[in-house]
Amino acid sequence: DTGVSQDPRHKITKRGQNVTFRCDPISEHNRLYWYRQTLGQGPEFLTYFQNEAQLEKSRLLSDRFSAERPKGSFSTLEIQRTEQGDSAMYLCASSRRTGESYGYTFGSGTRLTVV
Amino acid sequence: AQKITQTQPGMFVQEKEAVTLDCTYDTSDPSYGLFWYKQPSSGEMIFLIYQGSYDQQNATEGRYSLNFQKARKSANLVISASQLGDSAMYFCAMREFSGGSNYKLTFGKGTLLTVNP
């Protein structure tokens, strides 16, 4: 296991459709994070899991967004009734513990385009 | 107020020369960490270097060094001997370790570095 995997890499969807993204963290990492990056901006925090528990959700995560991490392994991020403003790069990251100074390991992201 | 400010939207450097990317930050937390990430066109965020607020010496990692000036709240990234593969977006980020959300990274808007041959 060499890194954080995200699938798909790219997704084009019509407005109003539902989409689901998957993230597979590094196997020994029990902490998982989702970030969103819009064009010309740095990534913004969306949500945090410690094992299977979702411990924080940003106010950026409207009720159309839901994230899960069943069994504390992979995670999914679902967006219902997509809007054009949801177009962004969705980045997943994982870490062993929050005190670690080496930052997180990020995946390559899922780029969502809503048309 | 912006917590992380990167004032250079774009920078150009000649191959083999050094370049400094600016970052200033704003926090009242005495315990924090500063990170630099590289994001090539592929999209992945690659960790480069870390500086803790209590670290006495500036961090270095190979060709990367962090010029940490705590009183000025600046954490500039210096890349020595630039290579063509250094062309990418560079993000400065901060974690504030006190409080409940100490896992959150706050990013700046980034600087696009172009290395010219």
Interface residues (C-beta under 8 A of the other chain):
Chain A: R9 R31 Y33 Y35 G40 Q41 G42 P43 E44 F45 Y48 E56 M89 L91 A93 S95 T98 G99 S101 Y102 G103 Y104 T105 F106 G107 S108 G109 R111
Chain B: I4 G33 F35 Y37 S42 G43 E44 M45 I46 F47 Y50 G52 F91 A93 F97 S101 N102 Y103 K104 L105 T106 F107 G108 K109 G110
